[in-house]
């Protein structure tokens, strides 16, 4: 995860990102899953996407072209807290699958 983008977050939205990795031996269908933060100030619902075994996908805050290794929230403002935040991954039923926190020392 990189919650605090290098430089000005407002002009480097894709410098904020969360990386999901599939460490299982089977593909994971994350279509309809949700990525959100601890305050639920935003929710990103994954498009049709399969995360293959051993593969990763990086979810960027800003806009871009979706491909096998990059997805984009499409936000026009930063969504992650620079001094710390919690990325939460929910499946299609709303069950918490994983979470990752990052705290930047003062």
N, C-alpha and C positions, 0 to 999 in steps of 0.2 A: 504494500500500500504506500501511496504517497499522497497524504492529505494536504500538505502545504507545497503547492507548486513553486518551482523556482521563479524568482522575480515576482511580478504583480499577478496575483491569482486572476484578477479580472481580465487580463490580457493573455493569460496562459492557462486557459481552462483545461486543456488537455494534459497539462502538467500535473493535474490532480488525477489519480487513478487508483483502482483496486484491481488486483489480479486474482483470478480464480483458476485453480489447478485441479485436474482430475487425477487423483493418485490411486484410483481403483482400476481394476482390470476390465471393466465394462464401460461402454459409453454412458454419459449422463445427459439426459434430455432436459435442458434448463428452460425450455420455452414456457412462458407464463410464470416463471419464478420472479421474485422481487428482490432488489437490492435497495436498502434504505439505511438511514443513520439512526442513532440512538434517540433522537427527538422526533423521528418520522417526519422531518421537515420536507423531505422529498421521497418519492418512490419511483424506481426505475423497473419497469416490467420487461423482462427479457423477450426478444422476438424469437421466432423459430430458430433454435440453435442447439447443436449437439456438441458436447465437450468430450472429445475422444480420450481414451486412456493415455495417461502421460502427457497430455496437452494442457495448455493454459490459454486463457483469454484475458485481455486487459480491458477493463471498462473505464473509459475516459469520461470526464465530466462534460466536456464541450461537444462539438459537432464534428463529424467526419464520415468517411465511407466505411461501412461495416465490412469486415473480412473474417477469415478464419482465426485471427489472433487479436482482433480489436473490435470492440463495441463502443457505442457512444450514447451517453445519457441525453445529450442534446440540450443541456442547460445553457442559459446565457449568463449565469452568475455562478460563483463558486458554491459548492454544496457541502464540502467537508470542512470541519473546524481545524484551523491551522495549528492550534496548540494541543490538539487531541480530539479524537472522535472514535466512533464505533461503527464499523461497517457490518451490517446484518444481512445475511442471505436467507430468504424464506422460500420454501417450495410453493407449488401451486395451491396447496391447502392452507398456506399461511404458517406452516410449522417451521421453526428455526432449524436450519441445516448447519449453519456455521456462522461465526462472527470473528472479527479481527479488530482489535483496538490498537491505537497508536497514540502515544503521549510524547510530546516534545518537551524536553526539560527547559525550564525557564533560565 
